[in-house]
């Protein structure tokens, strides 16, 4: 497969950085310079991946450009998270910093990528009317951060205990990655050709990411991890795979989904998932209320988190219902206007059909009248040429001929009028049929 020159350069550069990591991890011993070098490598690979994704933003338009913008935003949030970890490891020589800013950015990055996948970029009609779907995605984002605030943040904000914070955070990140992998797997199954290859490589990238972060969590809990070691190999390999996946972007073209009402069904399922996520919060609070061996301060903090999230979610749901009500009113007005226009067209068509029938009747009558008039005219001319005809009779024959001419003029005028009326009627019939 031939890659575009810039994507090929970015891919070669990321592979070179990855092999540099393998070389340094094999030769270097744990030290502060190794930690700084190990923290700088993912930042560098993320910059390369962002540049590769940005190439696709410039190369595409519409829904596909929006997809790559969200993907680039996700990678940028990961970059900010890694920059914070660089700062975090530099602070650990003097203090015990909080991991919350870096972990929050990483969770938000995953939410952005879920939002990008929810667009279904392979479908050319997928990006229509995103106002309601954006609210659903905001609701899901708030739900993810409520889970993070409920299970992980108390062990840093209330009681600083990394032995309880780390497992809860890495388990939540694993759930996020599984959700992304499941979503991409469904998209891969429903597509073929370049899109199936693209989604397949994306599954591999996120699977490697999930495995790598799970190994990191285990190593950190057991005190085995240090930055720049082989424990960073899987996360760095995932970034190289992201860069390769971005290099497949120029070959992707959205296609029209032939399935009827696919976009409507998709938006309905997105709303259902958002509503199920919201309804799970009171259940989580109820289970946590009866959880044993939890300090009272943490239990109170968790309840505040849930009640605050429910309040914010309630406001968003109210806003969503308001938008839905406006959309419903707009659709009702549009339907009423369409019905009124349809009735007007039907009346015009009926009137046109009546005129057409009347025109055919009049044309037939004019034809039937024209033939006897022609015969009367001929006979009157023959009668006027008879030599033995008296002057009075000859005058009557001439009068008959004049009246026949008047009648023929009236028939000709009627035919011309019918032709003029037939032209607009025929154009109306063509418009109605189209």
C-alpha positions as MATLAB code, in Angstrom:
seq = 'XXXXXXXXXXXXXXXXXXXXXXXXXXXXXXXXXXXXXXXXXXXXXXXXXXXXXXXXXXXXXXXXXXXXXXXXXXXXXXXXXXXXXXXXXXXXXXXXXXXXXXXXXXXXXXXXXXXXXXXXXXXXXXXXXXXXXXXXXXXXXXXXXXXXXXXXXXXXXXXXXXXXXXXXXXXXXXXXXXXXXXXXXXXXXXXXXXXXXXXXXXXXXXXXXXXXXXXXXXXXXXXXXXXXXXXXXXXXXXXXXXXXXXXXXXXXXXXXXXXXXXXXXXXXXXXXXXXXXXXXXXXXXXXXXXXXXXXXXXXXXXXXXXXXXXXXXXXXXXXXXXXXXXXXXXXXXXXXXXXXXXXXXXXXXXXXXXXXXXXXXXXXXXXXXXXXXXXXXXXXXXXXXXXXXXXXXXXXXXXXXXXXXXXXXXXXXXXXXXXXXXXXXXXXXXXXXX';
ca = [
       0.000    0.000    0.000;
       1.434    3.362   -1.082;
       1.297    6.076    1.586;
       1.279    9.851    0.969;
       4.779   11.375    1.338;
       4.071   13.293    4.555;
       2.280   10.397    6.206;
       5.164    8.145    5.209;
       7.611   10.573    6.811;
       5.567   10.740   10.033;
       5.311    6.951   10.166;
       9.065    6.429    9.628;
       9.798    9.065   12.275;
       7.486    7.400   14.828;
       9.007    3.967   14.154;
      12.504    5.417   14.640;
      11.465    6.971   17.965;
       9.980    3.647   19.044;
      13.199    1.748   18.282;
      15.142    4.424   20.136;
      12.957    3.680   23.155;
      13.714   -0.046   22.871;
      17.446    0.646   22.695;
      17.450    3.014   25.673;
      15.203    0.709   27.752;
      17.569   -2.202   27.126;
      20.774   -0.319   27.989;
      19.920    2.414   30.513;
      19.418    1.928   34.242;
      16.722    3.604   36.353;
      17.633    7.241   36.946;
      16.135   10.695   36.867;
      17.487   11.465   33.344;
      15.939    8.188   32.120;
      12.632    9.221   33.702;
      12.693   12.573   31.901;
      13.678   10.876   28.633;
      10.902    8.288   29.058;
       8.340   11.041   29.670;
       9.532   12.993   26.614;
       9.143   10.052   24.204;
       5.302    9.784   24.358;
       5.073   13.582   23.993;
       7.151   13.384   20.820;
       5.141   10.475   19.412;
       1.878   12.267   20.190;
       3.056   15.363   18.319;
       3.865   13.181   15.308;
       0.428   11.491   15.527;
      -1.313   14.889   15.792;
       0.521   16.123   12.686;
      -0.511   12.967   10.799;
      -4.156   13.437   11.825;
      -4.013   17.147   10.926;
      -3.021   16.183    7.365;
      -6.360   14.378    7.061;
      -8.241   17.435    8.345;
      -6.803   19.466    5.459;
      -7.416   16.696    2.925;
     -11.095   16.120    3.710;
     -14.285   18.095    4.270;
     -17.678   17.530    5.848;
     -18.209   14.709    8.324;
     -14.777   13.168    7.697;
     -12.976   16.436    8.467;
     -15.004   16.756   11.690;
     -14.008   13.208   12.643;
     -10.305   13.973   12.234;
     -10.687   17.231   14.151;
     -12.135   15.339   17.115;
      -9.428   12.668   16.787;
      -6.760   15.395   16.742;
      -8.361   17.004   19.805;
      -8.248   13.628   21.557;
      -4.550   13.218   20.753;
      -3.888   16.811   21.864;
      -5.527   16.138   25.238;
      -3.337   13.049   25.570;
      -0.350   15.274   24.813;
      -1.380   17.703   27.571;
      -1.742   14.731   29.909;
       1.754   13.489   29.053;
       3.196   16.981   29.479;
       1.650   17.033   32.937;
       3.238   13.646   33.731;
       6.584   15.102   32.651;
       5.973   17.888   35.156;
       4.634   15.365   37.704;
       7.814   13.256   37.642;
       9.967   16.370   37.955;
       8.026   17.372   41.090;
       8.309   13.959   42.717;
      11.912   14.728   43.697;
      10.639   17.380   46.091;
       6.979   16.603   46.904;
       4.010   14.284   46.334;
       2.032   15.884   43.502;
      -1.540   14.956   42.586;
      -2.158   12.794   39.480;
      -5.695   14.137   39.039;
      -4.991   16.751   36.271;
      -3.143   14.264   34.061;
      -5.646   11.462   34.574;
      -8.603   13.795   33.950;
      -7.138   14.905   30.631;
      -6.598   11.279   29.596;
     -10.208   10.343   30.407;
     -11.438   13.394   28.496;
      -9.276   12.367   25.530;
     -11.003    8.985   25.440;
     -14.416   10.681   25.577;
     -13.436   12.852   22.603;
     -12.489    9.762   20.631;
     -15.792    8.117   21.521;
     -17.494   11.268   20.262;
     -15.542   11.028   16.994;
     -16.584    7.400   16.516;
     -20.212    8.236   17.318;
     -20.216   10.445   14.198;
     -19.875    7.302   12.035;
     -17.526    9.050    9.575;
     -17.978    6.338    6.923;
     -21.549    7.544    6.301;
     -21.955   10.683    4.203;
     -25.296   11.443    5.879;
     -24.128   10.893    9.464;
     -23.329   14.488   10.367;
     -26.765   15.991    9.798;
     -28.346   17.879   12.704;
     -25.805   17.223   15.477;
     -27.383   19.559   18.043;
     -29.210   16.845   20.007;
     -26.374   14.332   19.658;
     -23.891   16.852   21.021;
     -25.967   17.102   24.184;
     -25.998   13.303   24.461;
     -22.209   13.298   24.214;
     -21.982   16.028   26.865;
     -24.188   13.896   29.117;
     -21.919   10.882   28.604;
     -18.839   13.029   29.298;
     -20.346   14.241   32.545;
     -21.191   10.628   33.415;
     -17.588    9.470   32.911;
     -16.245   12.265   35.093;
     -18.858   11.535   37.746;
     -17.566    7.966   37.890;
     -14.007    9.281   38.141;
     -15.030   11.718   40.862;
     -16.927    9.001   42.716;
     -14.432    6.124   42.657;
     -10.982    7.720   42.264;
     -10.770   11.393   43.215;
     -11.734   10.917   46.902;
      -8.545    8.888   47.423;
      -6.526   11.944   46.432;
      -8.756   14.866   47.354;
      -9.996   13.620   50.750;
      -7.460   10.949   51.699;
      -4.233   10.641   49.711;
      -3.920    6.915   49.166;
      -2.312    5.820   45.872;
      -2.908    2.155   46.663;
      -6.647    2.755   46.282;
      -6.561    5.556   43.747;
      -4.497    3.769   41.101;
      -6.601    0.550   40.810;
      -9.862    2.480   40.581;
      -8.502    4.850   37.928;
      -6.913    2.159   35.772;
     -10.054    0.039   36.009;
     -12.146    3.012   34.850;
      -9.693    3.665   31.989;
      -9.919   -0.022   31.034;
     -13.725    0.243   30.857;
     -13.353    3.277   28.598;
     -10.973    1.447   26.292;
     -13.283   -1.566   26.164;
     -16.163    0.740   25.218;
     -14.054    2.254   22.420;
     -12.921   -1.176   21.184;
     -16.518   -2.439   21.208;
     -17.729    0.610   19.262;
     -14.955    0.279   16.673;
     -15.631   -3.478   16.363;
     -19.282   -2.792   15.489;
     -18.224   -0.206   12.893;
     -15.661   -2.634   11.464;
     -18.272   -5.379   11.193;
     -20.717   -3.114    9.334;
     -18.186   -1.895    6.774;
     -15.931   -3.325    4.108;
     -12.954   -2.330    1.991;
     -10.783    0.606    3.166;
     -13.109    1.429    6.044;
     -12.921   -2.105    7.470;
      -9.124   -1.997    7.249;
      -9.100    1.416    8.953;
     -11.376    0.331   11.806;
      -9.451   -2.943   12.159;
      -6.157   -1.104   12.728;
      -7.914    1.203   15.160;
      -9.063   -1.839   17.159;
      -5.450   -3.014   17.335;
      -4.240    0.429   18.443;
      -6.757    0.672   21.297;
      -6.277   -2.965   22.299;
      -2.532   -2.337   22.615;
      -3.319    0.849   24.577;
      -5.631   -1.016   26.954;
      -3.105   -3.807   27.540;
      -0.283   -1.318   28.011;
      -2.136    0.810   30.572;
      -3.288   -2.311   32.412;
       0.330   -3.509   32.678;
       1.333   -0.022   33.835;
      -1.272   -0.150   36.588;
      -0.090   -3.550   37.803;
       3.567   -2.481   37.681;
       2.852    0.745   39.585;
       0.915   -1.125   42.279;
       3.810   -3.572   42.743;
       6.462   -0.860   42.699;
       8.143   -2.184   39.545;
       7.477    0.674   37.161;
       9.897    3.418   36.222;
       9.573    5.728   33.241;
      11.644    4.757   30.200;
      11.449    1.014   30.923;
       9.917   -1.723   28.816;
       6.631   -1.090   30.636;
       6.253    1.915   28.303;
       6.630   -0.259   25.205;
       2.927   -1.055   24.703;
       1.675    2.553   25.096;
       4.385    3.797   22.716;
       3.613    1.031   20.214;
      -0.049    2.107   20.340;
       0.967    5.675   19.393;
       2.974    4.336   16.435;
      -0.107    2.383   15.402;
      -2.238    5.518   15.695;
       0.154    7.260   13.304;
      -0.120    4.350   10.864;
      -3.924    4.417   11.159;
      -3.902    8.160   10.411;
      -1.854    7.416    7.256;
      -4.846    5.435    5.957;
      -7.003    8.581    6.105;
      -6.465    9.844    2.516;
      -7.909    6.607    1.102;
     -11.169    6.947    3.030;
     -14.301    8.234    1.291;
     -17.726    8.434    3.000;
     -20.480    6.435    1.324;
     -24.261    6.706    1.455;
     -25.754    4.176    3.862;
     -28.606    2.370    2.056;
     -30.246    1.213    5.293;
     -33.503    3.175    5.756;
     -33.713    5.401    8.851;
     -30.177    4.418    9.943;
     -29.374    7.922   11.218;
     -32.653    8.134   13.137;
     -32.084    4.731   14.754;
     -28.501    5.649   15.599;
     -29.533    8.903   17.285;
     -32.213    7.007   19.236;
     -29.659    4.481   20.502;
     -27.239    7.268   21.439;
     -29.995    8.925   23.480;
     -30.862    5.587   25.132;
     -27.258    4.953   26.159;
     -27.031    8.477   27.578;
     -30.256    8.006   29.545;
     -29.131    4.606   30.890;
     -25.855    6.164   32.010;
     -27.747    8.920   33.824;
     -30.121    6.483   35.527;
     -27.151    4.465   36.791;
     -25.916    7.334   38.997;
     -28.582    7.013   41.743;
     -27.993    3.252   41.754;
     -24.233    3.779   42.172;
     -24.874    6.215   45.017;
     -27.214    3.731   46.705;
     -24.673    0.901   46.475;
     -21.882    3.166   47.713;
     -24.006    4.290   50.655;
     -24.074    0.739   52.013;
     -20.408    0.002   51.173;
     -18.392   -1.018   54.214;
     -14.964    0.208   55.366;
     -15.383    3.583   53.658;
     -14.462    6.657   55.729;
     -17.449    8.939   56.416;
     -15.718   11.903   54.764;
     -15.372    9.965   51.515;
     -18.988    8.724   51.691;
     -20.227   12.318   52.101;
     -17.963   13.514   49.269;
     -19.322   10.797   46.976;
     -22.916   11.754   47.734;
     -22.131   15.376   46.956;
     -20.528   14.352   43.673;
     -23.593   12.332   42.655;
     -26.112   15.009   43.698;
     -24.124   17.723   41.913;
     -23.861   15.588   38.776;
     -27.586   14.792   38.856;
     -28.354   18.518   39.141;
     -26.139   19.380   36.160;
     -27.491   16.449   34.182;
     -31.029   17.576   34.995;
     -30.251   20.994   33.529;
     -28.831   19.383   30.393;
     -31.849   17.086   30.077;
     -34.159   20.113   30.441;
     -32.189   21.861   27.695;
     -32.417   18.757   25.524;
     -36.178   18.506   26.040;
     -36.485   22.186   25.151;
     -34.566   21.602   21.914;
     -36.685   18.541   21.143;
     -39.869   20.529   21.763;
     -38.675   23.273   19.403;
     -37.761   20.693   16.808;
     -41.160   19.060   17.183;
     -42.915   22.416   16.734;
     -40.792   23.123   13.655;
     -41.632   19.725   12.179;
     -45.350   20.193   12.904;
     -45.300   23.599   11.192;
     -43.355   22.144    8.298;
     -45.874   19.315    8.026;
     -48.808   21.738    8.120;
     -47.200   23.884    5.436;
     -46.511   20.787    3.328;
     -50.130   19.656    3.678;
     -51.394   23.125    2.679;
     -49.060   23.176   -0.339;
     -50.174   19.657   -1.255;
     -53.832   20.681   -1.113;
     -53.108   23.731   -3.292;
     -51.279   21.566   -5.821;
     -54.123   19.039   -5.771;
     -56.639   21.836   -6.423;
     -54.521   23.148   -9.288;
     -54.188   19.670  -10.749;
     -57.947   19.110  -10.473;
     -58.602   22.479  -12.096;
     -56.064   21.642  -14.798;
     -57.723   18.304  -15.429;
     -61.114   20.018  -15.728;
     -59.693   22.531  -18.178;
     -58.055   19.738  -20.131;
     -61.329   17.790  -20.314;
     -63.223   20.927  -21.249;
     -60.611   21.737  -23.883;
     -60.871   18.283  -25.395;
     -64.657   18.590  -25.449;
     -64.486   22.045  -27.021;
     -61.852   20.915  -29.551;
     -64.085   18.016  -30.574;
     -67.089   20.290  -30.794;
     -65.118   22.811  -32.858;
     -64.040   20.058  -35.214;
     -67.604   18.763  -35.543;
     -68.889   22.295  -36.189;
     -66.119   23.138  -38.647;
     -66.939   20.284  -41.037;
     -70.640   21.230  -41.612;
     -69.655   24.893  -41.910;
     -67.177   24.019  -44.644;
     -69.909   22.065  -46.457;
     -72.443   24.922  -46.061;
     -69.839   27.377  -47.373;
     -69.186   25.202  -50.409;
     -72.852   24.741  -51.152;
     -73.538   28.490  -50.757;
     -70.778   29.281  -53.232;
     -72.179   26.729  -55.677;
     -75.649   28.169  -55.166;
     -74.418   31.728  -55.842;
     -72.874   30.603  -59.171;
     -76.209   29.236  -60.522;
     -77.173   31.525  -63.533;
     -80.915   31.098  -63.165;
     -80.851   32.235  -59.524;
     -82.919   35.317  -58.809;
     -81.206   38.409  -57.370;
     -82.943   37.981  -54.041;
     -81.845   34.315  -53.752;
     -78.319   35.257  -54.787;
     -78.313   37.888  -52.030;
     -79.456   35.242  -49.517;
     -76.658   32.863  -50.662;
     -74.123   35.653  -50.142;
     -75.538   36.277  -46.671;
     -75.183   32.560  -45.867;
     -71.537   32.636  -46.983;
     -70.789   35.673  -44.763;
     -72.382   34.060  -41.741;
     -70.374   30.886  -42.362;
     -67.191   33.003  -42.414;
     -68.198   34.553  -39.092;
     -68.830   31.107  -37.629;
     -65.458   29.805  -38.920;
     -63.696   32.830  -37.393;
     -65.355   32.055  -34.055;
     -64.229   28.398  -34.269;
     -60.665   29.470  -35.142;
     -60.619   31.888  -32.169;
     -61.837   29.075  -29.892;
     -59.050   26.762  -31.087;
     -56.359   29.421  -30.481;
     -57.704   30.056  -26.973;
     -57.616   26.323  -26.184;
     -54.006   26.067  -27.373;
     -52.936   28.961  -25.111;
     -54.662   27.399  -22.075;
     -53.216   23.962  -22.839;
     -49.574   25.166  -22.571;
     -49.671   26.177  -18.837;
     -51.692   23.081  -18.010;
     -49.118   20.791  -19.601;
     -46.261   22.492  -17.716;
     -48.194   22.066  -14.453;
     -48.669   18.381  -15.205;
     -44.922   17.981  -15.760;
     -44.166   19.750  -12.461;
     -46.639   17.558  -10.589;
     -45.209   14.385  -12.092;
     -41.650   15.393  -11.235;
];
